[in-house]
């Protein structure tokens, strides 16, 4: 019998989390089966996922009806639905959390995306969600925006498990790692426990290619561009996301080896793990397992949507490749500059776009939920 490629990833040091949550997944046997048979080690959610789960199914209608009778606002009803899902999923994953010494078995819930540029309100919401979920294996997702950074630091120092989301640039990722170190130094300085605190930094992948490929295609179609420039543009399609992520991991390894971080590890700190997000393939020209196969790395997480999960289980090719062609990765980013494509501009565009997409998904969810509540009340 062939080895399940998903299970093989764990042997290579990478945890697989599912980028999906819906009530029927944990109410039936499916989630436990995925844990037992595939080695599934965690779960992430975001406003887009909840929008699809709640707005496009009737699985939540009975609970909505009960909550509608309590004179709650529509956002309050959504939060209770989301918290209930996360709590129940956490309970299913609790054996994984216990068996791994608190390193896996986490379920993530995100703060309101409209707070992405408001530090104090993000802190307040993160604390409220942490208390509401009341599970040791929950992670609160906070976007790694400029305003999110001090909120992330504060919450980590308070002992809240944090999943930093919407990271696109290596520069911002380095800031996040430094903030983690500062927060843990704060806790140690106050004599507070650090053994149960966990964090991941979610570095987004495929959206980088989606953005850059459009710019490359414009160069290929531009009559004023030279043949050499067009040749470079064609060669770079589909390479920048992987290059960017491999350099992020190289920065993680460099950071983890510093005296400061080694000292933290020696005092019982479990380091923040890099997590690869947005790993479904957006371009049909690319293999459907591209952003899993090419980014397998020790001490990392890949959170993948159901379609990519099934594809990888069927025909994934697990092998550690994160350090393959690092020189090529640097060269690819250098070649972008010769085409007047600035990676810092790309990553800022993606951060802004990501915040807006999640905010729009949240608004669409609230609108649909409001309609459901009105029908139920009527």
VENFEN-V294361 format. One record per residue. N is the residue number from 1. RES is the residue in one letter. SS is DSSP state (H for helix, E for strand, C for the rest). OMEGA is omega in degrees with one decimal (999 if undefined). D_FIRST is the distance of its C-alpha to the first C-alpha in whole Angstrom. Layout:
N_RES_SS_OMEGA_D_FIRST ; N_RES_SS_OMEGA_D_FIRST
This chain:
1_X_C_-177.4_0 ; 2_X_C_179.7_4 ; 3_X_C_176.2_7 ; 4_X_C_-178.3_9 ; 5_X_H_179.2_12 ; 6_X_H_179.0_14 ; 7_X_H_-179.8_13 ; 8_X_H_-179.3_13 ; 9_X_H_178.6_17 ; 10_X_H_178.1_18 ; 11_X_H_179.7_17 ; 12_X_C_174.9_20 ; 13_X_C_-179.6_22 ; 14_X_E_176.6_22 ; 15_X_E_174.7_22 ; 16_X_E_173.5_22 ; 17_X_E_-179.1_24 ; 18_X_E_179.2_25 ; 19_X_E_-172.9_28 ; 20_X_C_170.3_29 ; 21_X_C_173.6_30 ; 22_X_C_-169.6_31 ; 23_X_H_-176.5_32 ; 24_X_H_-178.7_30 ; 25_X_H_-178.9_27 ; 26_X_H_179.1_28 ; 27_X_H_176.1_30 ; 28_X_C_-176.8_27 ; 29_X_C_-169.1_23 ; 30_X_H_-177.1_22 ; 31_X_H_178.8_23 ; 32_X_H_177.8_22 ; 33_X_H_179.9_18 ; 34_X_H_177.3_18 ; 35_X_H_-175.8_19 ; 36_X_H_-172.8_17 ; 37_X_H_-173.9_13 ; 38_X_H_-176.9_14 ; 39_X_C_177.7_17 ; 40_X_C_-170.0_20 ; 41_X_C_179.6_23 ; 42_X_E_-174.2_26 ; 43_X_E_175.4_28 ; 44_X_E_177.1_30 ; 45_X_C_173.9_33 ; 46_X_C_-178.2_36 ; 47_X_H_-179.9_39 ; 48_X_H_179.6_37 ; 49_X_H_179.1_34 ; 50_X_H_178.1_37 ; 51_X_H_179.8_39 ; 52_X_H_-176.3_36 ; 53_X_H_-173.3_35 ; 54_X_H_-174.8_39 ; 55_X_H_-172.7_40 ; 56_X_C_174.5_38 ; 57_X_C_176.3_37 ; 58_X_C_-176.1_39 ; 59_X_C_-173.9_37 ; 60_X_C_-170.4_39 ; 61_X_H_180.0_42 ; 62_X_H_179.1_43 ; 63_X_H_177.6_43 ; 64_X_H_179.8_45 ; 65_X_H_179.5_48 ; 66_X_H_-178.5_48 ; 67_X_H_-179.5_49 ; 68_X_H_179.6_51 ; 69_X_C_-175.4_53 ; 70_X_C_176.0_54 ; 71_X_C_176.8_56 ; 72_X_C_174.0_53 ; 73_X_C_-179.5_53 ; 74_X_H_175.5_50 ; 75_X_H_177.7_49 ; 76_X_H_177.5_49 ; 77_X_H_178.6_47 ; 78_X_H_-178.0_44 ; 79_X_H_179.3_44 ; 80_X_H_176.4_44 ; 81_X_H_-178.3_41 ; 82_X_H_180.0_39 ; 83_X_H_179.2_40 ; 84_X_H_177.1_38 ; 85_X_H_-176.8_35 ; 86_X_H_178.0_35 ; 87_X_H_-178.2_36 ; 88_X_H_176.8_33 ; 89_X_H_176.4_30 ; 90_X_H_-179.4_31 ; 91_X_H_177.6_31 ; 92_X_H_-179.0_28 ; 93_X_H_-175.1_27 ; 94_X_H_177.0_29 ; 95_X_H_176.9_27 ; 96_X_H_178.4_25 ; 97_X_H_-178.7_28 ; 98_X_H_-176.5_29 ; 99_X_H_-178.4_26 ; 100_X_C_179.7_26 ; 101_X_C_178.4_30 ; 102_X_C_-179.4_31 ; 103_X_C_178.9_29 ; 104_X_C_-179.1_27 ; 105_X_C_-177.0_27 ; 106_X_E_171.9_30 ; 107_X_E_-175.2_31 ; 108_X_E_174.0_34 ; 109_X_E_-170.3_37 ; 110_X_E_173.2_39 ; 111_X_C_179.1_43 ; 112_X_C_-177.0_45 ; 113_X_H_177.9_45 ; 114_X_H_-179.3_49 ; 115_X_H_-173.3_49 ; 116_X_C_-178.6_48 ; 117_X_C_-179.5_51 ; 118_X_C_-172.1_52 ; 119_X_H_-172.7_52 ; 120_X_H_178.9_54 ; 121_X_H_175.7_52 ; 122_X_H_178.2_49 ; 123_X_H_-178.1_49 ; 124_X_H_-179.4_51 ; 125_X_H_178.9_48 ; 126_X_H_179.0_45 ; 127_X_H_-179.5_47 ; 128_X_H_179.3_47 ; 129_X_H_178.0_44 ; 130_X_H_-180.0_43 ; 131_X_H_-178.2_45 ; 132_X_H_-179.4_44 ; 133_X_H_172.5_40 ; 134_X_C_177.4_41 ; 135_X_C_179.7_37 ; 136_X_C_-177.1_37 ; 137_X_C_170.8_33 ; 138_X_E_171.5_35 ; 139_X_E_177.0_36 ; 140_X_E_-178.3_39 ; 141_X_E_176.8_39 ; 142_X_E_178.7_42 ; 143_X_E_179.9_42 ; 144_X_C_174.9_43 ; 145_X_C_177.8_46 ; 146_X_H_179.0_49 ; 147_X_H_179.9_50 ; 148_X_H_-175.2_47 ; 149_X_H_178.5_47 ; 150_X_H_176.5_50 ; 151_X_H_178.3_48 ; 152_X_H_-180.0_45 ; 153_X_H_-178.8_47 ; 154_X_H_-176.3_49 ; 155_X_H_176.5_46 ; 156_X_H_179.0_44 ; 157_X_H_177.3_47 ; 158_X_C_178.7_47 ; 159_X_C_179.7_44 ; 160_X_C_176.0_42 ; 161_X_C_-174.8_38 ; 162_X_E_170.2_39 ; 163_X_E_179.5_36 ; 164_X_E_-173.2_38 ; 165_X_E_177.2_38 ; 166_X_E_173.1_39 ; 167_X_E_-179.9_39 ; 168_X_C_-174.3_39 ; 169_X_C_177.2_41 ; 170_X_H_179.7_41 ; 171_X_H_179.4_44 ; 172_X_H_178.2_44 ; 173_X_H_177.2_41 ; 174_X_H_176.3_43 ; 175_X_H_-179.7_45 ; 176_X_H_179.0_43 ; 177_X_H_178.4_41 ; 178_X_H_179.0_45 ; 179_X_H_176.8_46 ; 180_X_H_-179.5_43 ; 181_X_H_179.3_44 ; 182_X_H_-178.2_48 ; 183_X_H_-179.9_47 ; 184_X_H_173.7_45 ; 185_X_H_175.6_48 ; 186_X_H_-178.1_50 ; 187_X_H_179.6_48 ; 188_X_H_179.6_48 ; 189_X_H_179.2_52 ; 190_X_C_-179.8_53 ; 191_X_C_-178.8_51 ; 192_X_C_-177.6_48 ; 193_X_C_178.7_45 ; 194_X_C_-170.2_42 ; 195_X_C_-176.2_39 ; 196_X_C_-175.5_38 ; 197_X_C_179.8_38 ; 198_X_C_179.0_36 ; 199_X_E_171.1_36 ; 200_X_E_176.6_34 ; 201_X_E_-172.7_36 ; 202_X_E_-179.4_34 ; 203_X_E_-173.5_34 ; 204_X_E_-168.7_34 ; 205_X_C_-166.2_33 ; 206_X_H_-179.0_32 ; 207_X_H_176.9_36 ; 208_X_H_177.1_37 ; 209_X_H_-179.6_36 ; 210_X_H_-179.3_37 ; 211_X_H_-175.1_41 ; 212_X_H_-178.6_41 ; 213_X_H_177.3_40 ; 214_X_H_178.9_43 ; 215_X_H_178.0_45 ; 216_X_H_178.9_44 ; 217_X_H_178.8_44 ; 218_X_H_177.2_48 ; 219_X_H_179.8_48 ; 220_X_H_-177.9_47 ; 221_X_C_-175.3_49 ; 222_X_C_-177.0_52 ; 223_X_C_-178.2_55 ; 224_X_C_-179.6_56 ; 225_X_C_-179.4_53 ; 226_X_C_177.9_53 ; 227_X_H_178.8_51 ; 228_X_H_179.0_49 ; 229_X_H_178.9_49 ; 230_X_H_178.6_47 ; 231_X_H_177.8_45 ; 232_X_H_-179.2_44 ; 233_X_H_178.9_43 ; 234_X_H_-177.6_41 ; 235_X_H_-176.5_39 ; 236_X_H_-179.8_39 ; 237_X_C_175.1_37 ; 238_X_C_-177.9_34 ; 239_X_C_-168.8_34 ; 240_X_H_-179.5_37 ; 241_X_H_180.0_34 ; 242_X_H_178.2_32 ; 243_X_H_-179.5_35 ; 244_X_H_-178.0_36 ; 245_X_H_177.7_33 ; 246_X_H_177.5_33 ; 247_X_H_174.8_36 ; 248_X_H_179.7_36 ; 249_X_H_176.8_33 ; 250_X_H_176.5_36 ; 251_X_H_176.4_38 ; 252_X_H_-179.2_36 ; 253_X_H_178.2_36 ; 254_X_H_178.5_39 ; 255_X_H_-176.5_40 ; 256_X_H_-177.8_38 ; 257_X_C_-179.0_40 ; 258_X_C_-179.9_43 ; 259_X_H_-178.6_45 ; 260_X_H_-176.9_46 ; 261_X_H_175.6_42 ; 262_X_H_177.6_41 ; 263_X_H_176.9_44 ; 264_X_H_178.9_43 ; 265_X_H_-179.3_40 ; 266_X_H_178.2_42 ; 267_X_C_174.0_43 ; 268_X_C_179.2_40 ; 269_X_C_171.6_39 ; 270_X_C_-172.9_36 ; 271_X_C_173.3_36 ; 272_X_C_-179.6_36 ; 273_X_E_169.4_32 ; 274_X_E_178.6_32 ; 275_X_E_177.3_30 ; 276_X_E_178.3_29 ; 277_X_E_-177.8_30 ; 278_X_C_-174.4_31 ; 279_X_C_169.3_28 ; 280_X_C_-179.2_27 ; 281_X_C_-177.8_28 ; 282_X_C_-177.7_32 ; 283_X_C_-177.4_32 ; 284_X_C_179.0_30 ; 285_X_C_-177.4_31 ; 286_X_C_177.8_29 ; 287_X_C_-175.1_25 ; 288_X_C_177.0_24 ; 289_X_C_-172.5_22 ; 290_X_H_-171.8_25 ; 291_X_H_168.8_26 ; 292_X_H_-177.5_23 ; 293_X_H_-172.3_21 ; 294_X_C_-172.6_25 ; 295_X_C_177.6_26 ; 296_X_C_-173.9_23 ; 297_X_C_174.4_25 ; 298_X_C_176.4_25 ; 299_X_C_177.9_27 ; 300_X_E_177.4_27 ; 301_X_E_168.6_26 ; 302_X_E_177.9_25 ; 303_X_E_-169.8_26 ; 304_X_E_179.1_25 ; 305_X_C_-174.3_26 ; 306_X_H_-177.2_23 ; 307_X_H_179.4_23 ; 308_X_H_176.8_22 ; 309_X_H_-179.4_20 ; 310_X_H_-179.8_18 ; 311_X_H_-178.5_18 ; 312_X_H_177.2_17 ; 313_X_H_-177.5_14 ; 314_X_H_-172.7_13 ; 315_X_H_175.9_14 ; 316_X_C_-179.0_15 ; 317_X_C_-172.7_16 ; 318_X_C_176.4_16 ; 319_X_C_-179.5_19 ; 320_X_C_-177.7_22 ; 321_X_C_-170.4_25 ; 322_X_C_-178.4_28 ; 323_X_C_178.4_30 ; 324_X_C_169.8_29 ; 325_X_C_178.2_33 ; 326_X_H_176.7_35 ; 327_X_H_177.0_38 ; 328_X_H_179.7_37 ; 329_X_H_178.6_37 ; 330_X_H_-179.9_40 ; 331_X_H_179.3_41 ; 332_X_H_179.5_40 ; 333_X_H_175.4_42 ; 334_X_H_179.8_45 ; 335_X_H_176.2_45 ; 336_X_H_-178.4_45 ; 337_X_H_-179.0_48 ; 338_X_H_178.0_50 ; 339_X_C_179.9_49 ; 340_X_C_173.0_51 ; 341_X_C_-175.7_48 ; 342_X_C_-175.6_48 ; 343_X_H_178.0_45 ; 344_X_H_176.2_47 ; 345_X_H_178.5_48 ; 346_X_H_-175.4_45 ; 347_X_H_176.3_43 ; 348_X_H_175.4_46 ; 349_X_H_-177.7_46 ; 350_X_H_176.9_43 ; 351_X_H_179.7_44 ; 352_X_H_179.8_46 ; 353_X_H_-179.6_44 ; 354_X_H_177.7_42 ; 355_X_H_-179.3_44 ; 356_X_H_-179.3_46 ; 357_X_H_179.9_43 ; 358_X_H_178.2_42 ; 359_X_H_178.0_45 ; 360_X_H_178.5_45 ; 361_X_H_177.6_42 ; 362_X_H_180.0_44 ; 363_X_H_178.0_47 ; 364_X_H_177.3_45 ; 365_X_H_-178.7_44 ; 366_X_H_178.8_47 ; 367_X_H_179.7_49 ; 368_X_H_179.6_46 ; 369_X_H_177.6_46 ; 370_X_H_178.3_50 ; 371_X_H_178.8_50 ; 372_X_H_-180.0_48 ; 373_X_H_179.8_50 ; 374_X_H_178.3_53 ; 375_X_H_-178.6_52 ; 376_X_H_179.8_51 ; 377_X_H_-179.7_54 ; 378_X_C_999_56
